[in-house]
Amino acid sequence: MDIKTFGVVGAGQMGCGITQVAAASGLRVILNDIREELVDKGIASIAARLARVVAKRAMAAEERDTLLGRIRRSMSIEDMSDADFVIEAATENEPLKIKIFQDLDRNCRSGVILASNTSSIPIGRIGTQTKRPDKVIGMHFMHPAPVMRLVEVIRSLATSEQTFRTTCDLCTSFGKMP
């Protein structure tokens, strides 16, 4: 599976950390949340983290600008129709996550993998709320996502081998250890 555009639903700490990681790997990223001010706050937090990296001379200002330029702001879940892979990073609220996955299922192309950054909700339970349980997987980044190397990849009984392999390969392309 060729992943060029990565969707992130949730512009909080984890969603923004994951956005930064994906953009740093060269992917275009759609960062989505329910309100514009949440997305703006999230992008500002990414910019502040990157400013510290530039100040330490660990990254050039041009590289930072290129990375930030890969991030597209979104306040509509319908924008995820442009994504090749989507991760949900909303608060640990099962009804909310289920709603997000149902909305993603309706708006994303049929082959798109839908991942959750959940640490407590069974992936199989989330997957049964979609028409693509074989394409639903857990992709739990450790905090802070830009620093921590480990990503816990969780499959359900319905998760396909291809979904599992694609997710592990994506983690590796991010410089992470699945």
Secondary structure, DSSP 8 states (H G I E B T S, - for coil): ----EEEEE--SHHHHHHHHHHHHTT-EEEEE-SSHHHHHHHHHHHHHHHHHHHHTTSS-HHHHHHHHHTEEEES-GGGGGG-SEEEE---S-HHHHHHHHHHHHHHS-TT-EEEE--SSS-HHHHHTTSS-GGGEEEEEE-SSTTT--BEEEE--TT--HHHHHHHHHHHHHTT-B-
